[in-house]
Amino acid sequence: MTLSLFDQFMSPTLLGVPLIGLALTLPWVLYFQPGARWLNNRFITLQSMFMNWFVKQIFQPMSLGGHKWAALLMSLMLFLITLNMLGLLPYTFTPTTQLSLNMAFAVPLWLATVIIGMRNQPTHALGHLLPEGTPTALIPVLIVIETISLFIRPLALGVRLTANLTAGHLLIQLIATAAFVLFPMMPTVAALTSVLLFLLTLLEVAVAMIQAYVFVLLLSLYLQENV
């Protein structure tokens, strides 16, 4: 039976039960928990330094009203980074290659930022739909365009994360298959292909972290517009 390249993105099942729930639960087991000791170990210290740096970068330009989201967005980014990194291991499943899961993250959080803006400052929130100084003849057209761009934001968040991770996994599989097939016939070419595969894997590690950061960064920018 010939397998499709996209079979790796199918949710695994055991006795008919989808295992995506297990894949979503596993990352929380891997995080280091601070203990009662005065001095933490190196891993907890590095984790705390990273979290402090991230919170400073994201929330420093934001008003105090948006600082309430710090714990939520920090947890979301750690969760996405862990899922993306675990998905690069052999024989693992990457839940963030599923558009449905990414949209489940993007839509509620985006909608919450919009609701906050409509509740706290409705005039300012609706003002984004019509830039100041717009000619009268263009007002209906611009309102429609800005409304579409507003509602397309969660779709862009979900599709960006899904497309980048899916493309990376497909490239890794294609190059790994090429190296495996070429090894008996052309070992030198297979060795060069393996070096390319190693470099691509390093690139995918960077993409896995950057895409999680970009996902949360864009959410923070949407939040900054509405608080």
C-alpha positions as protocol buffer text, in pm:
chain_id: "A"
residue {
  index: 1
  type: MET
  ca { x: 0 y: 0 z: 0 }
}
residue {
  index: 2
  type: THR
  ca { x: 140 y: 338 z: -103 }
}
residue {
  index: 3
  type: LEU
  ca { x: 130 y: 594 z: 173 }
}
residue {
  index: 4
  type: SER
  ca { x: 63 y: 959 z: 105 }
}
residue {
  index: 5
  type: LEU
  ca { x: 299 y: 1230 z: 227 }
}
residue {
  index: 6
  type: PHE
  ca { x: 8 y: 1376 z: 421 }
}
residue {
  index: 7
  type: ASP
  ca { x: -60 y: 1058 z: 618 }
}
residue {
  index: 8
  type: GLN
  ca { x: 178 y: 1184 z: 887 }
}
residue {
  index: 9
  type: PHE
  ca { x: -70 y: 1463 z: 966 }
}
residue {
  index: 10
  type: MET
  ca { x: -359 y: 1227 z: 1040 }
}
residue {
  index: 11
  type: SER
  ca { x: -454 y: 1206 z: 1406 }
}
residue {
  index: 12
  type: PRO
  ca { x: -339 y: 869 z: 1545 }
}
residue {
  index: 13
  type: THR
  ca { x: -595 y: 643 z: 1705 }
}
residue {
  index: 14
  type: LEU
  ca { x: -583 y: 348 z: 1944 }
}
residue {
  index: 15
  type: LEU
  ca { x: -882 y: 115 z: 1943 }
}
residue {
  index: 16
  type: GLY
  ca { x: -1076 y: 384 z: 1764 }
}
residue {
  index: 17
  type: VAL
  ca { x: -994 y: 649 z: 2026 }
}
residue {
  index: 18
  type: PRO
  ca { x: -809 y: 959 z: 1895 }
}
residue {
  index: 19
  type: LEU
  ca { x: -478 y: 1014 z: 2072 }
}
residue {
  index: 20
  type: ILE
  ca { x: -465 y: 1388 z: 2007 }
}
residue {
  index: 21
  type: GLY
  ca { x: -585 y: 1441 z: 2364 }
}
residue {
  index: 22
  type: LEU
  ca { x: -279 y: 1257 z: 2494 }
}
residue {
  index: 23
  type: ALA
  ca { x: -55 y: 1463 z: 2265 }
}
residue {
  index: 24
  type: LEU
  ca { x: -207 y: 1783 z: 2405 }
}
residue {
  index: 25
  type: THR
  ca { x: -167 y: 1666 z: 2765 }
}
residue {
  index: 26
  type: LEU
  ca { x: 194 y: 1547 z: 2744 }
}
residue {
  index: 27
  type: PRO
  ca { x: 364 y: 1893 z: 2726 }
}
residue {
  index: 28
  type: TRP
  ca { x: 235 y: 1995 z: 3069 }
}
residue {
  index: 29
  type: VAL
  ca { x: 423 y: 1703 z: 3225 }
}
residue {
  index: 30
  type: LEU
  ca { x: 755 y: 1827 z: 3089 }
}
residue {
  index: 31
  type: TYR
  ca { x: 756 y: 2172 z: 3246 }
}
residue {
  index: 32
  type: PHE
  ca { x: 975 y: 2231 z: 3549 }
}
residue {
  index: 33
  type: GLN
  ca { x: 793 y: 2324 z: 3867 }
}
residue {
  index: 34
  type: PRO
  ca { x: 955 y: 2554 z: 4127 }
}
residue {
  index: 35
  type: GLY
  ca { x: 1012 y: 2388 z: 4461 }
}
residue {
  index: 36
  type: ALA
  ca { x: 1038 y: 2506 z: 4820 }
}
residue {
  index: 37
  type: ARG
  ca { x: 1417 y: 2543 z: 4807 }
}
residue {
  index: 38
  type: TRP
  ca { x: 1583 y: 2883 z: 4825 }
}
residue {
  index: 39
  type: LEU
  ca { x: 1791 y: 2814 z: 4515 }
}
residue {
  index: 40
  type: ASN
  ca { x: 1638 y: 2661 z: 4202 }
}
residue {
  index: 41
  type: ASN
  ca { x: 1821 y: 2431 z: 3965 }
}
residue {
  index: 42
  type: ARG
  ca { x: 1960 y: 2546 z: 3630 }
}
residue {
  index: 43
  type: PHE
  ca { x: 1660 y: 2437 z: 3425 }
}
residue {
  index: 44
  type: ILE
  ca { x: 1407 y: 2625 z: 3637 }
}
residue {
  index: 45
  type: THR
  ca { x: 1636 y: 2930 z: 3636 }
}
residue {
  index: 46
  type: LEU
  ca { x: 1663 y: 2924 z: 3256 }
}
residue {
  index: 47
  type: GLN
  ca { x: 1288 y: 2875 z: 3225 }
}
residue {
  index: 48
  type: SER
  ca { x: 1221 y: 3170 z: 3457 }
}
residue {
  index: 49
  type: MET
  ca { x: 1468 y: 3391 z: 3267 }
}
residue {
  index: 50
  type: PHE
  ca { x: 1297 y: 3307 z: 2937 }
}
residue {
  index: 51
  type: MET
  ca { x: 951 y: 3375 z: 3078 }
}
residue {
  index: 52
  type: ASN
  ca { x: 1059 y: 3707 z: 3227 }
}
residue {
  index: 53
  type: TRP
  ca { x: 1219 y: 3813 z: 2899 }
}
residue {
  index: 54
  type: PHE
  ca { x: 911 y: 3718 z: 2699 }
}
residue {
  index: 55
  type: VAL
  ca { x: 669 y: 3898 z: 2931 }
}
residue {
  index: 56
  type: LYS
  ca { x: 888 y: 4209 z: 2922 }
}
residue {
  index: 57
  type: GLN
  ca { x: 906 y: 4209 z: 2542 }
}
residue {
  index: 58
  type: ILE
  ca { x: 535 y: 4155 z: 2489 }
}
residue {
  index: 59
  type: PHE
  ca { x: 374 y: 4364 z: 2762 }
}
residue {
  index: 60
  type: GLN
  ca { x: 617 y: 4653 z: 2808 }
}
residue {
  index: 61
  type: PRO
  ca { x: 451 y: 4871 z: 2537 }
}
residue {
  index: 62
  type: MET
  ca { x: 102 y: 4773 z: 2654 }
}
residue {
  index: 63
  type: SER
  ca { x: -118 y: 4958 z: 2902 }
}
residue {
  index: 64
  type: LEU
  ca { x: -179 y: 4815 z: 3248 }
}
residue {
  index: 65
  type: GLY
  ca { x: -518 y: 4677 z: 3143 }
}
residue {
  index: 66
  type: GLY
  ca { x: -351 y: 4429 z: 2909 }
}
residue {
  index: 67
  type: HIS
  ca { x: -112 y: 4298 z: 3175 }
}
residue {
  index: 68
  type: LYS
  ca { x: -390 y: 4075 z: 3304 }
}
residue {
  index: 69
  type: TRP
  ca { x: -333 y: 3860 z: 2995 }
}
residue {
  index: 70
  type: ALA
  ca { x: 33 y: 3792 z: 3080 }
}
residue {
  index: 71
  type: ALA
  ca { x: -21 y: 3449 z: 3238 }
}
residue {
  index: 72
  type: LEU
  ca { x: -257 y: 3335 z: 2961 }
}
residue {
  index: 73
  type: LEU
  ca { x: -35 y: 3439 z: 2670 }
}
residue {
  index: 74
  type: MET
  ca { x: 280 y: 3313 z: 2841 }
}
residue {
  index: 75
  type: SER
  ca { x: 120 y: 2973 z: 2899 }
}
residue {
  index: 76
  type: LEU
  ca { x: -5 y: 2963 z: 2541 }
}
residue {
  index: 77
  type: MET
  ca { x: 337 y: 3034 z: 2396 }
}
residue {
  index: 78
  type: LEU
  ca { x: 510 y: 2772 z: 2613 }
}
residue {
  index: 79
  type: PHE
  ca { x: 241 y: 2523 z: 2515 }
}
residue {
  index: 80
  type: LEU
  ca { x: 276 y: 2595 z: 2142 }
}
residue {
  index: 81
  type: ILE
  ca { x: 657 y: 2583 z: 2151 }
}
residue {
  index: 82
  type: THR
  ca { x: 649 y: 2248 z: 2332 }
}
residue {
  index: 83
  type: LEU
  ca { x: 397 y: 2099 z: 2087 }
}
residue {
  index: 84
  type: ASN
  ca { x: 596 y: 2222 z: 1787 }
}
residue {
  index: 85
  type: MET
  ca { x: 928 y: 2094 z: 1924 }
}
residue {
  index: 86
  type: LEU
  ca { x: 791 y: 1753 z: 2024 }
}
residue {
  index: 87
  type: GLY
  ca { x: 645 y: 1719 z: 1675 }
}
residue {
  index: 88
  type: LEU
  ca { x: 997 y: 1724 z: 1529 }
}
residue {
  index: 89
  type: LEU
  ca { x: 1085 y: 1397 z: 1705 }
}
residue {
  index: 90
  type: PRO
  ca { x: 1058 y: 1079 z: 1496 }
}
residue {
  index: 91
  type: TYR
  ca { x: 733 y: 882 z: 1512 }
}
residue {
  index: 92
  type: THR
  ca { x: 546 y: 1164 z: 1685 }
}
residue {
  index: 93
  type: PHE
  ca { x: 232 y: 1355 z: 1597 }
}
residue {
  index: 94
  type: THR
  ca { x: 220 y: 1734 z: 1580 }
}
residue {
  index: 95
  type: PRO
  ca { x: -124 y: 1862 z: 1687 }
}
residue {
  index: 96
  type: THR
  ca { x: -44 y: 2215 z: 1565 }
}
residue {
  index: 97
  type: THR
  ca { x: -43 y: 2092 z: 1204 }
}
residue {
  index: 98
  type: GLN
  ca { x: -422 y: 2061 z: 1240 }
}
residue {
  index: 99
  type: LEU
  ca { x: -600 y: 2376 z: 1126 }
}
residue {
  index: 100
  type: SER
  ca { x: -899 y: 2297 z: 1348 }
}
residue {
  index: 101
  type: LEU
  ca { x: -682 y: 2302 z: 1661 }
}
residue {
  index: 102
  type: ASN
  ca { x: -506 y: 2626 z: 1566 }
}
residue {
  index: 103
  type: MET
  ca { x: -839 y: 2792 z: 1490 }
}
residue {
  index: 104
  type: ALA
  ca { x: -964 y: 2673 z: 1828 }
}
residue {
  index: 105
  type: PHE
  ca { x: -677 y: 2871 z: 1982 }
}
residue {
  index: 106
  type: ALA
  ca { x: -706 y: 3175 z: 1755 }
}
residue {
  index: 107
  type: VAL
  ca { x: -1081 y: 3243 z: 1733 }
}
residue {
  index: 108
  type: PRO
  ca { x: -1172 y: 3260 z: 2106 }
}
residue {
  index: 109
  type: LEU
  ca { x: -869 y: 3473 z: 2196 }
}
residue {
  index: 110
  type: TRP
  ca { x: -920 y: 3709 z: 1902 }
}
residue {
  index: 111
  type: LEU
  ca { x: -1291 y: 3736 z: 1984 }
}
residue {
  index: 112
  type: ALA
  ca { x: -1207 y: 3813 z: 2347 }
}
residue {
  index: 113
  type: THR
  ca { x: -986 y: 4105 z: 2241 }
}
residue {
  index: 114
  type: VAL
  ca { x: -1264 y: 4241 z: 2019 }
}
residue {
  index: 115
  type: ILE
  ca { x: -1524 y: 4209 z: 2295 }
}
residue {
  index: 116
  type: ILE
  ca { x: -1294 y: 4385 z: 2540 }
}
residue {
  index: 117
  type: GLY
  ca { x: -1249 y: 4672 z: 2296 }
}
residue {
  index: 118
  type: MET
  ca { x: -1622 y: 4701 z: 2229 }
}
residue {
  index: 119
  type: ARG
  ca { x: -1699 y: 4698 z: 2602 }
}
residue {
  index: 120
  type: ASN
  ca { x: -1429 y: 4934 z: 2729 }
}
residue {
  index: 121
  type: GLN
  ca { x: -1394 y: 5183 z: 2443 }
}
residue {
  index: 122
  type: PRO
  ca { x: -1652 y: 5120 z: 2169 }
}
residue {
  index: 123
  type: THR
  ca { x: -1586 y: 5448 z: 1987 }
}
residue {
  index: 124
  type: HIS
  ca { x: -1215 y: 5377 z: 1956 }
}
residue {
  index: 125
  type: ALA
  ca { x: -1276 y: 5014 z: 1856 }
}
residue {
  index: 126
  type: LEU
  ca { x: -1524 y: 5110 z: 1584 }
}
residue {
  index: 127
  type: GLY
  ca { x: -1295 y: 5390 z: 1473 }
}
residue {
  index: 128
  type: HIS
  ca { x: -1053 y: 5131 z: 1332 }
}
residue {
  index: 129
  type: LEU
  ca { x: -1314 y: 5051 z: 1068 }
}
residue {
  index: 130
  type: LEU
  ca { x: -1299 y: 5402 z: 921 }
}
residue {
  index: 131
  type: PRO
  ca { x: -968 y: 5590 z: 906 }
}
residue {
  index: 132
  type: GLU
  ca { x: -980 y: 5962 z: 975 }
}
residue {
  index: 133
  type: GLY
  ca { x: -1001 y: 6188 z: 670 }
}
residue {
  index: 134
  type: THR
  ca { x: -1160 y: 5928 z: 443 }
}
residue {
  index: 135
  type: PRO
  ca { x: -1345 y: 6079 z: 142 }
}
residue {
  index: 136
  type: THR
  ca { x: -1721 y: 6046 z: 167 }
}
residue {
  index: 137
  type: ALA
  ca { x: -1749 y: 5838 z: -150 }
}
residue {
  index: 138
  type: LEU
  ca { x: -1508 y: 5577 z: -13 }
}
residue {
  index: 139
  type: ILE
  ca { x: -1666 y: 5538 z: 332 }
}
residue {
  index: 140
  type: PRO
  ca { x: -1892 y: 5236 z: 250 }
}
residue {
  index: 141
  type: VAL
  ca { x: -1614 y: 5057 z: 63 }
}
residue {
  index: 142
  type: LEU
  ca { x: -1356 y: 5112 z: 338 }
}
residue {
  index: 143
  type: ILE
  ca { x: -1595 y: 4998 z: 609 }
}
residue {
  index: 144
  type: VAL
  ca { x: -1653 y: 4671 z: 422 }
}
residue {
  index: 145
  type: ILE
  ca { x: -1279 y: 4622 z: 359 }
}
residue {
  index: 146
  type: GLU
  ca { x: -1182 y: 4694 z: 721 }
}
residue {
  index: 147
  type: THR
  ca { x: -1457 y: 4466 z: 850 }
}
residue {
  index: 148
  type: ILE
  ca { x: -1334 y: 4182 z: 629 }
}
residue {
  index: 149
  type: SER
  ca { x: -975 y: 4242 z: 741 }
}
residue {
  index: 150
  type: LEU
  ca { x: -1091 y: 4233 z: 1104 }
}
residue {
  index: 151
  type: PHE
  ca { x: -1270 y: 3902 z: 1067 }
}
residue {
  index: 152
  type: ILE
  ca { x: -988 y: 3747 z: 867 }
}
residue {
  index: 153
  type: ARG
  ca { x: -738 y: 3793 z: 1151 }
}
residue {
  index: 154
  type: PRO
  ca { x: -809 y: 3465 z: 1334 }
}
residue {
  index: 155
  type: LEU
  ca { x: -804 y: 3277 z: 1004 }
}
residue {
  index: 156
  type: ALA
  ca { x: -462 y: 3427 z: 925 }
}
residue {
  index: 157
  type: LEU
  ca { x: -335 y: 3325 z: 1270 }
}
residue {
  index: 158
  type: GLY
  ca { x: -445 y: 2964 z: 1232 }
}
residue {
  index: 159
  type: VAL
  ca { x: -342 y: 2924 z: 866 }
}
residue {
  index: 160
  type: ARG
  ca { x: 2 y: 3079 z: 923 }
}
residue {
  index: 161
  type: LEU
  ca { x: 89 y: 2837 z: 1202 }
}
residue {
  index: 162
  type: THR
  ca { x: -55 y: 2536 z: 1019 }
}
residue {
  index: 163
  type: ALA
  ca { x: 108 y: 2614 z: 683 }
}
residue {
  index: 164
  type: ASN
  ca { x: 456 y: 2679 z: 820 }
}
residue {
  index: 165
  type: LEU
  ca { x: 468 y: 2361 z: 1028 }
}
residue {
  index: 166
  type: THR
  ca { x: 311 y: 2147 z: 755 }
}
residue {
  index: 167
  type: ALA
  ca { x: 554 y: 2272 z: 491 }
}
residue {
  index: 168
  type: GLY
  ca { x: 851 y: 2206 z: 718 }
}
residue {
  index: 169
  type: HIS
  ca { x: 742 y: 1851 z: 798 }
}
residue {
  index: 170
  type: LEU
  ca { x: 683 y: 1776 z: 430 }
}
residue {
  index: 171
  type: LEU
  ca { x: 1029 y: 1905 z: 335 }
}
residue {
  index: 172
  type: ILE
  ca { x: 1193 y: 1696 z: 607 }
}
residue {
  index: 173
  type: GLN
  ca { x: 1008 y: 1384 z: 491 }
}
residue {
  index: 174
  type: LEU
  ca { x: 1092 y: 1442 z: 123 }
}
residue {
  index: 175
  type: ILE
  ca { x: 1463 y: 1502 z: 186 }
}
residue {
  index: 176
  type: ALA
  ca { x: 1487 y: 1210 z: 430 }
}
residue {
  index: 177
  type: THR
  ca { x: 1322 y: 981 z: 174 }
}
residue {
  index: 178
  type: ALA
  ca { x: 1561 y: 1103 z: -95 }
}
residue {
  index: 179
  type: ALA
  ca { x: 1865 y: 1037 z: 127 }
}
residue {
  index: 180
  type: PHE
  ca { x: 1738 y: 686 z: 210 }
}
residue {
  index: 181
  type: VAL
  ca { x: 1674 y: 599 z: -157 }
}
residue {
  index: 182
  type: LEU
  ca { x: 2003 y: 745 z: -285 }
}
residue {
  index: 183
  type: PHE
  ca { x: 2226 y: 579 z: -23 }
}
residue {
  index: 184
  type: PRO
  ca { x: 2266 y: 237 z: -200 }
}
residue {
  index: 185
  type: MET
  ca { x: 2321 y: 397 z: -543 }
}
residue {
  index: 186
  type: MET
  ca { x: 2509 y: 723 z: -474 }
}
residue {
  index: 187
  type: PRO
  ca { x: 2649 y: 734 z: -119 }
}
residue {
  index: 188
  type: THR
  ca { x: 2821 y: 1070 z: -173 }
}
residue {
  index: 189
  type: VAL
  ca { x: 2501 y: 1238 z: -288 }
}
residue {
  index: 190
  type: ALA
  ca { x: 2315 y: 1071 z: -3 }
}
residue {
  index: 191
  type: ALA
  ca { x: 2569 y: 1207 z: 246 }
}
residue {
  index: 192
  type: LEU
  ca { x: 2528 y: 1560 z: 108 }
}
residue {
  index: 193
  type: THR
  ca { x: 2151 y: 1516 z: 125 }
}
residue {
  index: 194
  type: SER
  ca { x: 2183 y: 1409 z: 488 }
}
residue {
  index: 195
  type: VAL
  ca { x: 2380 y: 1725 z: 566 }
}
residue {
  index: 196
  type: LEU
  ca { x: 2103 y: 1927 z: 401 }
}
residue {
  index: 197
  type: LEU
  ca { x: 1850 y: 1734 z: 610 }
}
residue {
  index: 198
  type: PHE
  ca { x: 2041 y: 1821 z: 928 }
}
residue {
  index: 199
  type: LEU
  ca { x: 2049 y: 2191 z: 838 }
}
residue {
  index: 200
  type: LEU
  ca { x: 1680 y: 2183 z: 751 }
}
residue {
  index: 201
  type: THR
  ca { x: 1603 y: 2023 z: 1086 }
}
residue {
  index: 202
  type: LEU
  ca { x: 1787 y: 2305 z: 1264 }
}
residue {
  index: 203
  type: LEU
  ca { x: 1584 y: 2552 z: 1058 }
}
residue {
  index: 204
  type: GLU
  ca { x: 1262 y: 2377 z: 1155 }
}
residue {
  index: 205
  type: VAL
  ca { x: 1356 y: 2399 z: 1523 }
}
residue {
  index: 206
  type: ALA
  ca { x: 1389 y: 2775 z: 1478 }
}
residue {
  index: 207
  type: VAL
  ca { x: 1061 y: 2790 z: 1283 }
}
residue {
  index: 208
  type: ALA
  ca { x: 882 y: 2594 z: 1557 }
}
residue {
  index: 209
  type: MET
  ca { x: 986 y: 2853 z: 1817 }
}
residue {
  index: 210
  type: ILE
  ca { x: 939 y: 3158 z: 1595 }
}
residue {
  index: 211
  type: GLN
  ca { x: 589 y: 3061 z: 1482 }
}
residue {
  index: 212
  type: ALA
  ca { x: 474 y: 3014 z: 1841 }
}
residue {
  index: 213
  type: TYR
  ca { x: 621 y: 3354 z: 1927 }
}
residue {
  index: 214
  type: VAL
  ca { x: 458 y: 3520 z: 1624 }
}
residue {
  index: 215
  type: PHE
  ca { x: 120 y: 3365 z: 1708 }
}
residue {
  index: 216
  type: VAL
  ca { x: 126 y: 3513 z: 2059 }
}
residue {
  index: 217
  type: LEU
  ca { x: 283 y: 3841 z: 1942 }
}
residue {
  index: 218
  type: LEU
  ca { x: 0 y: 3905 z: 1697 }
}
residue {
  index: 219
  type: LEU
  ca { x: -256 y: 3826 z: 1965 }
}
residue {
  index: 220
  type: SER
  ca { x: -86 y: 4078 z: 2194 }
}
residue {
  index: 221
  type: LEU
  ca { x: -100 y: 4341 z: 1917 }
}
residue {
  index: 222
  type: TYR
  ca { x: -473 y: 4278 z: 1873 }
}
residue {
  index: 223
  type: LEU
  ca { x: -511 y: 4311 z: 2248 }
}
residue {
  index: 224
  type: GLN
  ca { x: -308 y: 4633 z: 2251 }
}
residue {
  index: 225
  type: GLU
  ca { x: -550 y: 4789 z: 2003 }
}
residue {
  index: 226
  type: ASN
  ca { x: -846 y: 4723 z: 2233 }
}
residue {
  index: 227
  type: VAL
  ca { x: -721 y: 4804 z: 2584 }
}
